[in-house]
Amino acid sequence: MNKSANRVKTIAKKEVVEFVRDWRTIVAIIIIPILMFPVLFIVFPILLESEAAELDAKNVTIEIQYNQYPAEFTTLFNQTSTTILLVNTTFNHSLSEPLDDLNRIRGMELDAILRMNYSDEIWFYSIIHLSTSESSTEAKTRIIGVLSYFESNITAQRIADGGLDVNSTLDPLRWDGDVSNADVATEGEQAGLILSLFIPLVLAIWTFSSAIQPSIDMTAGERERGTLEALLGLPCTRNELLMGKWLGVATITSIGVLLQILGLLFAIGYLASSDFIGVPDLSFTAIVLIILSIMLFAIMVVALELALAMRSHSVKEAGSILGPAIILIIFPALFTQVINLDGIESFWFGIPVINILLALRELLLDRVVTEHILIWMVSSIIYATLAAYYAAKQFQREDIVTTLS
């Protein structure tokens, strides 16, 4: 038994060492995973904030066409970096028809045109803009903000002129006190809910995708290089060879997932320090089960990818099979995001891939449901065993483990 374990470890060590010799592999399994969540959670929001600030400071040109001009508009628009052009005109057509202004907007001569026609105590308006232009969209946003403020003033004035109280008329239903005080969920539980909506998706996709390249390299790649036959000449069984390669791929994949989790914890810590999001309240049991669910998923994924890669006659063929196969992860991952966990039927936790993703969602909410745990754990073990058995069958086929030459 000890000799067999030593042979498996030797094969796994050989595979890992050969795979990580290339600096691009180091980048793929270390740099990218550890930077993924910090970039997603820290750099991306900073970039969005910077872009929003840049748009706020951007000067846009708006032409206002009117038959009656509200004097307060000038003051309202002066609060932003906006150049206003005034054109007094009459309208004999629908305000939404661009007509002669079409080319002026599409040619970026103007960022937007506000048309206003006052008739029978009603202000009719339309905004001519180009939705594919950020400047034009920003101009439209500023116009809508001014119009909303203008409309609220008109409404309040007309209510006051009618002898009614403006506040009680416009706001007859009011929340009493602080809204956040009425939510009995803790900040940690709220953070867990937010994280549960995308962490299972990212972990599942990364686990699957990070195992693709080493699986191909250690099977179809070895066949093309002619080194697989040399391995078969070693004093080891086919199952030991499979276990060694599986351990090698699992090691590489686990390192990537672990580094990704470390990057996630760093990002969460940063966001918690800036009060952007809290730290999830997870019990020790939930944390252990999360790790176990990821391990079971990795066992199944690695075994399945090794089997599919071994069935392939070349690296190119293996890539063409395993690359699109990630859809088998993405679709269930997206589907599980919309499943309501409250009162969820137990059978969902027995469906491949979906069971682990739902388990991760529940556990990130610190919901430890014994029935669900037993179902996804047993079903995952069965699926992992079947995947390992399928992989073992491939390694027993002489027409597959030998080279094409």
Buried (B, 14 or more C-beta within 10 A) or exposed (E): EEEEEEBBBBBBBBBBEBBBEEEEBEEBBBEBBBBBBBEBBBEEEEEEEEEEEEBEEBEBBBBBBBBEBBEEBEEBBEEBBBEBEEEEEEBEEEBEEBEEBEEBBEEEEBBBBBBBBBEEEEBBBBBBBBEEBBBBBBBBBBBEBBBEEBEEEEEBEEBEEEEEEBEEEEEEEEEEEEEEEEEEEEBBBBBBBBBBBEBBBBBBBBBBBBBBBBBBBBBBBBBBEEEBEEBBEEEBBBBBBBBBBBBBBBBBBBBBBBBBBBBBEBBBEBBBEEEEBBBBBBEEEBEEBBEBBBBBBBBBBBBBBBBBBBBBBBBEBBBEBBEEBBEBBBEBBEEBBEEEBEEBEEEBBBBBBBBBBBBBBBBBBBBBBEEBBEBBBEBBEEBBEBBBEBBBBBBEEEEBBEEEE
